Amino acid sequence: MQERYWGMHPDKNRALMHTKRMMPEFVCDAVNLEGLNFTIPEIQTLLEGITVGVIIC
């Protein structure tokens, strides 16, 4: 099956690769909308399952 507008074939593996690559940025945007100040490296660390120490002032 070929997409009609762009003329591209669907590629599930490539779509998953791009989604996994963009996940920290999606999470960072959502977290910042909630008013929490986390950086992308901190979010990448959290997504790997490692706890990040947060200092509350």
N, C-alpha and C positions, 0 to 999 in steps of 0.2 A: 504494500500500500504506500502510495506516495502522497504527501501533503500537496494540495493544489496551489496554494498561494505562494509559498516559498520554493516549492519543487524539491523538498528534502524528504529523505527516507527517515522514519522514526528510528532512533538509536537509544534504547533503554539504558545501556551501560554508560554512554556518554552523558545522558541526562542525570543519572545518579552521581557520576563523578563531579559534575558542576554543582549539584545540590550539596554534596558533602563539602566541597570546597567553599561554598558561600554560607554554610550554616553558621559559623561564628559571627559573620557580619549581620545575618538576619537576627540572631539572638541579641547582638550588641544594640541594634536599632530598637528592638522591643524593650530591652532593659532600660535604655536611655529614655524611652517614652514613659516608663514607669517612674523615672526620677532617680534611678540608681546609677552611680558613677562607676562603671566597670569598663576596663579597656579591652580591646580585642585579644591581646595576649592573655589576660586574666580569664576571659571567657573560653579561649582555646584550652587553657589548663583545666578549667571546670568541666568542659566537655570530655576531656580525657579521663576524668574521674578523680582528679587530684584536688584536695581542698585548698582554697585560697584564703589566707588570713586577711581580715578586713579590720581596719582601724577606724573606730567611730570617734569623731571629735566632738 
